[in-house]
Amino acid sequence: MLLARPRISLLVALVASILLGIFQNQIDPYFVDVLTRIGINITLAVSLNLINGHTGQFSLGHAGFMAVGAYTAAAMTMFAAPHVIPATAPAIVSMLWFLLALLAGGLVAAAAGLLVGAPSLRLKGDYLAIVTLGFGQIIAVVFRNIEPLGGALGLNGIAAYTNLFWVFTAATLAVYVVTAMVNSTYGRGFLATHDDEVAAEAMGINTTRYKIVAFVIGAFFAGVAGGLYGHFTLTINPKGFDFNRSIEIVVMVIVGGMGRTGGVILAAVLLTLLPEGLRTLTGVSPSLRWIGESRPLLYSILLIGLMLLRPQGLFYFRKASRPRT
């Protein structure tokens, strides 16, 4: 019964995703573009929040898992699909193959998360951050040198399978899985690992196992988001999954409030809309052109101010305590 409300929310969100997919052609393409990026960022931010927020680790390689999922899904739809799906097959077959490609991208990314997490998650703090940062750089170098996957130029001509239905269904499932896990009896181990790892170990909790589970699940959803991203932009290259991309996802988690799923979702929406708003101001008047040229600087100043004024996160709110009677 504890999951009754999340299940209702899941059902409502899935119905909303279906409606968005049905009426997508009636929405302005610009708004479809923005909504798609919002949905992908929600999936990325919520999945990283399980690692950095709920479990208390500090990963800087989330874009690496995103890259693994993007390249795996693109390889399945570009190279494997023509040998498996006949040219006369109905569209539903291609959609099912796309679903399989997304799952494959997520599973390969999860395997990469296990490969990185198993030996490195015994580390803590800055040491873990450095290892995950190194992983992200290694992934970029590996894909840059795989010529069948386009090398440094990346892959072009990816099929346009991503739509609002796929994007927000993935985001909904990511939110539900993370929320259900953290609020379950098993998920209390994530919170115990976050609060005091030494005390949790003393109580018999295998904190390394919880950190690896968080890493694998977070990597899985990052891989799915990468597959959606590749089939949305129709082109991917290693530069799109660099250190800056990982930092963008980390910032969403920090701004939303570490361990606050609702806050992280709002931060993902805000930080996706903020660059669009600055770009719109640039087009209003030639005198505001400097805003567009200074967007990275203004963005950084806003983040620094936020960290000084609300280091706990912009959308972090404590629950009001009940008055004594």
Protein Blocks (a to p, Z undefined) as FASTA:
>chain_A
ZZmmmmmmmmmmmmmmmmmmmmmmmpcfklmmmmmmmmmmmmmmmmmmmmmmmnopacfk
lmmmmmmmmmmmmmmmmmmmmmmmcfkbcfklmmmmmmmmmmmmmmmmmmmmmmmmmmmm
mpghjlmmmmmmmmmmmmmmmmmmmmknopjnopehiacfbcfklmmmmmmmmmmmmmmm
mmmmklmmmmmmmmommlmmmnopafklmmmmmmmmmmmmmmmmmmmmmmmnopacfklm
cfklmmmmmmmmmmnoghiaklmmmmmmmmmmmmmmmmmmmmmpmklmmmmmmmmmmmmm
mmmmmmmmmmnojklccddddddZZ
